[in-house]
Amino acid sequence: MKALQFNVNVPKFAAAKTLRTFFGNKVFYKGPVKTVQLADVPEPRLLTPDWVKIKTLYCGFCGSDLNLIMLHDSPSASPFTSFPCVIGHEMVGEIIETGADVAGFQKGDIVTINPGLTCEARGVDPLCGPCSAGRSSNCENFAEGSLPPGMFLGINSGVNGGFAPYLSAHKSQLYKVPEGLSLESAVMTEPVAVALQAIFDNMPEAGEKVLVIGGGVIGNLVIQSIKALVSDCSVSVMEPSSFAADLAKKAGADEIIPSKDVFAQTTRITGARFYKPLLGMEIPMGGFNRIYDTVGIGSTLNLSLRLLAGMGTLSVVGIGGDVKLDLTPLWLKLQTIKGVYAYGDVEFDGKKQHVFEIAMALMEAKKIRADDLVTHKFGLEEFEQMIEVNLSKGKNRAMKTVVTFNQ
């Protein structure tokens, strides 16, 4: 079958980084050192009786997919990946074959897939600490067990991701899609779960002032998640794209803050008082109670720490590389920085649920409208065009792009 395959080695890495200086980003998906291409790969099989085979219907293209292709990811994560791999981890599909030990699912079920390749999927027993605690996406065995290294479907050489007509998944990864939920919503379950988990891990209180940095897909879904869970708080957004800013307002943002005027607007919204040091950026006393940084680069993280109030909490949602931070606000204002990655079990509506289940329930109830963010659909063979659209989202008025096999 044809699939979108990523592969890189040290010589290709060095060559692509060098050639980018002269030829731009197209070297990563066109030409002799491209990192991604359509390739012939075997159809997946049931690895054990606990696995199912799925016909892919939609697969979303994530910012992390683009970062992988453009070689932006931190080398620190490389022990937990394996190449070549078929990318794609935001998936909805139809079960076409089930293993003998799979209960609760049958042929014909439409499912969305938690991509994490955790202790259960790897046949590791006993479960590690995070898996036992219901946060299996933060498993400690991503390079152990019966599978090659790889945190999730899409960066594992042993099992392919969703940019292929078929994939296989462990029974622990499956969640049935409610009958009333559209495929466009279902394919958004994974990014909605990312946003929801960020909020469950750093839940605003009524009346608080919060700031979301970045109004892209995850930033927009963070806004919607806050409004769905805690409607009585003020949500401000810093987003330079007018297109994304307009969507953020539709998602429920109370304020759009221009980055060039962020200090004055922070004072107006929160009452913070700014002080000018001998050198460097102004520092306020007061600020936003909680900040969700969906960009995660050095400039936004340093700004976040400055704009965060005393005893406030910063959620680092965006996945960036190495950064240099001025930690003065951290100790001066007794702040907390929380890492955010993936999703797990939480208490909601009086019971323990996985965030995937909550995501689909909120979308089904129209409390989160993730399908509105699906702006572009492509066939698999149009992957180069899809990458180019994602490299110029503002110009193309793009938010979430998906590959469709539902034709």
C-alpha positions in Angstrom: 0.0 0.0 0.0 1.1 3.6 -0.5 1.8 5.5 2.6 3.5 8.8 3.7 6.8 7.7 5.1 9.4 9.7 7.1 13.0 8.8 7.2 16.2 10.5 8.2 19.8 9.7 9.1 22.7 11.9 10.1 24.1 12.6 6.6 20.6 13.5 5.3 19.9 15.6 8.4 23.1 17.6 7.8 22.5 17.9 4.0 18.9 19.0 4.4 19.7 21.6 7.0 22.5 23.0 4.8 20.4 23.0 1.6 17.5 24.8 3.3 19.7 27.9 3.5 19.8 28.1 -0.3 16.6 26.5 -1.4 14.1 27.0 1.4 11.8 24.5 3.1 11.0 22.6 -0.1 14.2 20.6 0.4 12.4 18.7 3.2 9.6 17.3 0.9 11.1 17.6 -2.6 14.4 16.6 -4.1 17.3 14.2 -3.1 17.4 14.8 0.6 13.7 15.0 1.3 12.6 13.6 4.7 9.1 12.4 3.6 7.8 10.7 0.6 5.1 8.3 -0.7 6.4 4.8 -0.3 5.2 1.2 -0.8 4.9 -0.4 2.6 3.2 -3.7 3.6 -0.3 -3.7 4.8 -0.4 -4.0 8.6 -1.2 -7.2 10.4 -2.6 -8.1 13.8 0.6 -8.2 16.0 -1.2 -10.3 18.7 -4.8 -11.4 19.4 -5.2 -8.1 21.3 -4.9 -5.9 18.1 -7.3 -4.8 15.4 -6.9 -3.8 11.8 -8.5 -0.4 10.8 -9.4 1.1 7.5 -8.4 4.8 7.7 -11.1 7.3 7.0 -9.4 10.6 8.0 -6.0 11.5 9.4 -5.2 15.0 10.6 -1.9 16.8 9.8 -0.5 18.1 13.1 2.0 20.8 13.8 4.3 18.1 15.2 4.1 16.3 11.9 5.4 19.4 10.2 8.1 19.9 12.8 9.2 16.3 12.2 9.4 16.8 8.5 11.3 20.1 8.9 13.7 18.5 11.4 12.7 21.0 14.1 12.3 18.5 16.9 14.7 18.3 19.8 17.3 15.5 19.6 16.5 14.6 23.2 13.4 12.8 22.0 15.3 10.7 19.4 15.7 7.6 21.7 11.9 7.3 21.7 11.4 7.3 17.9 12.4 4.8 15.2 12.7 5.2 11.4 11.5 4.8 8.7 8.0 5.4 9.9 4.6 6.2 8.4 3.5 9.4 10.1 0.1 10.6 11.3 -1.4 10.2 14.8 -4.8 12.0 14.6 -7.0 9.2 13.2 -10.5 8.0 12.8 -11.3 4.8 11.0 -13.4 1.6 10.6 -12.4 -1.7 12.2 -12.2 -4.4 9.5 -10.5 -7.2 11.5 -10.3 -8.0 15.2 -8.0 -10.3 17.1 -9.4 -13.2 19.1 -8.8 -11.5 22.5 -10.5 -8.2 21.6 -13.7 -7.6 23.5 -16.1 -4.7 23.2 -15.2 -3.9 19.6 -16.3 -5.6 16.3 -15.9 -5.3 12.6 -17.7 -2.2 11.3 -17.2 -0.1 14.4 -16.0 3.5 13.7 -13.2 4.3 16.2 -10.8 7.0 17.0 -7.4 6.0 18.2 -5.3 7.1 21.2 -1.9 6.8 19.4 0.2 6.2 22.5 2.3 3.0 22.3 2.3 2.3 26.0 3.0 -0.6 28.4 -0.2 -2.4 27.4 0.4 -2.1 23.7 4.0 -3.2 24.2 3.2 -6.2 26.3 5.1 -4.8 29.3 4.0 -6.2 32.7 3.9 -4.8 35.4 2.7 -1.4 34.2 5.0 1.5 34.8 4.1 4.3 37.2 2.5 6.7 34.7 0.5 3.9 33.1 -0.7 2.6 36.5 -1.7 6.2 37.4 -3.9 6.6 34.3 -1.4 8.8 32.4 -0.2 6.1 29.9 0.7 8.7 27.3 3.6 9.5 29.6 4.7 5.9 29.7 8.2 5.1 30.9 8.6 2.2 28.4 8.5 3.9 25.0 11.7 2.1 24.1 11.0 -1.2 25.7 8.8 -4.3 25.1 7.6 -6.0 22.0 7.7 -2.9 19.7 10.6 -0.7 18.4 11.2 2.6 20.1 8.4 5.1 19.5 6.1 7.0 21.7 3.1 6.8 19.5 1.7 5.7 16.1 3.3 7.9 13.6 6.9 7.8 14.9 7.4 4.0 15.2 9.0 1.8 12.6 7.1 -1.3 13.7 3.5 0.0 13.3 2.4 2.6 10.9 0.5 5.8 11.5 -2.6 7.2 9.9 -1.2 8.5 6.6 -1.9 5.1 5.1 -5.1 3.3 3.9 -4.8 0.8 6.8 -3.3 0.7 10.3 -3.3 -1.6 13.2 -3.9 -0.7 16.8 -4.0 -2.3 20.3 -7.4 -2.7 21.9 -6.3 -0.3 24.7 -6.0 2.5 22.1 -9.6 2.3 20.8 -12.6 4.6 21.5 -15.9 4.2 19.8 -17.2 7.2 17.9 -20.8 8.1 18.9 -23.2 7.7 16.0 -24.2 11.3 16.0 -20.6 12.6 15.7 -19.3 13.6 12.3 -16.0 12.2 11.0 -14.7 15.8 10.8 -15.3 16.0 14.6 -14.0 12.5 15.3 -10.7 13.1 13.6 -10.2 16.1 15.9 -10.5 14.0 19.1 -6.8 13.8 19.6 -6.1 17.5 19.4 -9.2 18.3 21.5 -7.9 15.8 24.1 -4.5 17.6 24.2 -6.3 20.9 24.9 -8.6 19.5 27.5 -5.8 17.8 29.3 -4.0 21.1 29.5 -7.0 22.6 31.2 -7.6 19.6 33.6 -4.0 19.9 34.7 -4.3 23.7 35.2 -7.9 24.4 35.8 -9.0 28.0 36.0 -11.2 29.2 38.8 -14.3 31.4 38.3 -13.4 35.0 37.9 -9.7 34.5 37.0 -7.9 36.2 34.2 -6.2 33.7 31.8 -4.0 34.2 28.7 -3.6 31.8 25.8 -0.5 32.4 23.7 -1.1 31.2 20.1 -4.5 31.0 18.4 -3.7 28.0 16.2 -5.5 24.7 16.4 -4.5 23.8 19.9 -4.8 27.4 21.1 -8.3 27.7 19.7 -9.2 24.4 21.3 -7.7 25.5 24.7 -10.1 28.5 24.5 -13.1 26.3 23.7 -12.1 23.9 26.5 -11.9 26.7 29.1 -15.3 28.0 28.0 -16.8 24.5 28.1 -15.5 23.7 31.6 -15.3 27.1 33.3 -17.4 29.7 31.5 -17.0 32.4 34.2 -13.4 33.5 33.6 -11.8 36.0 31.2 -9.8 34.5 28.3 -7.3 36.7 26.5 -5.4 35.5 23.4 -2.2 36.7 21.8 -2.2 35.8 18.1 -0.7 37.8 15.3 -2.7 36.2 12.4 -5.9 38.1 11.8 -7.5 34.9 10.5 -6.7 32.9 13.6 -7.6 35.8 15.8 -11.1 36.0 14.3 -11.5 32.3 14.9 -10.3 32.7 18.5 -13.1 35.3 19.0 -15.7 32.9 17.6 -14.3 30.3 19.9 -15.1 32.5 22.9 -12.0 34.6 23.5 -12.9 37.8 25.4 -9.8 39.8 24.3 -7.3 39.6 21.4 -4.1 41.2 22.5 -1.6 42.6 19.9 1.9 41.4 20.8 3.3 44.9 20.3 0.9 46.3 23.0 0.9 43.3 25.4 2.2 45.1 28.4 -0.3 47.9 28.3 -3.1 45.5 27.6 -2.1 43.3 30.5 -2.3 46.3 32.8 -5.7 47.2 31.4 -7.1 43.6 31.8 -5.4 42.5 35.0 -4.4 45.7 36.8 -0.7 44.6 36.7 2.0 47.3 37.5 5.0 47.2 35.3 8.6 48.1 36.4 11.5 48.8 34.1 14.8 47.1 35.0 18.3 48.5 34.2 18.4 46.2 31.2 15.9 44.0 29.4 12.2 43.5 29.3 9.8 45.1 31.7 8.5 43.0 34.6 5.1 43.4 36.2 3.8 42.7 39.7 0.5 41.1 39.1 -0.7 39.7 35.7 -2.6 36.7 34.5 -3.5 34.0 36.9 -2.9 31.3 34.4 -1.1 31.2 31.0 -1.3 28.5 28.4 1.7 28.8 26.0 0.8 26.8 22.9 3.9 28.0 21.0 6.6 27.0 23.5 9.6 28.8 22.2 12.1 30.9 24.1 10.5 34.3 23.4 7.0 33.2 24.3 8.1 31.4 27.4 10.1 34.3 28.7 7.1 36.6 28.0 4.8 34.2 29.7 6.8 34.2 32.9 6.8 38.0 32.9 3.0 38.3 32.3 2.1 35.6 34.9 0.9 36.8 38.3 2.4 35.9 41.6 1.6 32.2 42.5 0.3 31.8 39.0 0.7 28.7 36.8 2.2 28.5 33.3 1.2 25.4 31.2 3.8 24.7 28.5 1.6 23.2 25.8 3.7 23.9 22.7 6.6 21.6 22.1 9.8 23.6 21.2 13.5 22.9 21.3 16.2 24.2 23.6 15.4 27.6 25.2 17.1 30.1 27.4 15.0 31.4 30.2 15.3 34.3 32.7 14.0 32.6 35.8 13.7 35.8 37.8 9.9 35.9 37.7 9.7 32.2 38.6 11.3 32.8 42.1 10.3 36.4 42.5 6.6 35.6 42.1 6.5 32.0 43.3 5.3 30.8 40.0 4.7 27.2 38.8 5.6 25.8 35.4 3.8 22.7 34.3 4.7 20.5 31.4 1.8 19.4 29.2 1.9 16.3 27.0 -0.9 14.2 25.6 -3.8 13.0 27.9 -5.0 10.4 30.4 -7.7 9.7 32.9 -9.3 12.5 34.9 -12.3 13.0 37.3 -15.2 14.5 35.4 -18.9 14.6 36.1 -18.3 12.6 39.2 -16.5 9.7 37.6 -13.1 8.7 36.2 -12.9 9.0 32.5 -10.3 9.1 29.8 -10.0 12.6 28.2 -10.7 11.0 24.7 -14.2 10.1 26.0 -14.8 13.6 27.4 -13.6 15.2 24.1 -16.1 13.3 22.1 -18.9 13.9 24.6 -18.2 17.7 24.5 -18.1 17.7 20.7 -21.3 15.7 20.5 -23.0 18.2 22.8 -21.7 21.0 20.6 -19.8 22.5 23.6 -16.6 22.2 21.6 -16.9 22.8 17.8 -13.7 21.3 16.6 -15.0 20.4 13.1 -15.3 24.1 12.3 -11.4 24.1 12.4 -11.1 21.6 9.5 -10.5 24.0 6.7 -8.7 21.8 4.1 -9.0 18.2 2.9 -6.4 16.4 0.7 -5.8 13.1 -0.9 -2.7 11.3 0.2 -1.0 11.9 -3.1 -1.5 15.7 -2.5 0.8 15.6 0.5 3.3 18.2 -0.9 0.4 20.7 -1.4 -0.8 20.0 2.1 2.7 20.7 3.5 2.8 24.0 1.6 -0.6 25.1 2.9 0.6 24.4 6.4 3.8 26.4 5.8 1.6 29.5 4.9 -1.5 29.0 7.0 -2.4 32.7 7.2 -2.1 33.2 3.4 -4.2 30.0 2.8 -6.7 30.7 5.7 -5.9 27.2 7.0 -6.3 25.8 10.4 -6.6 22.0 10.5 -5.8 20.1 7.3 -6.7 16.4 6.9 -6.0 13.6 4.6 -9.2 11.8 3.6 -9.5 8.2 2.6 -13.3 8.4 2.7 -13.8 8.6 -1.1 
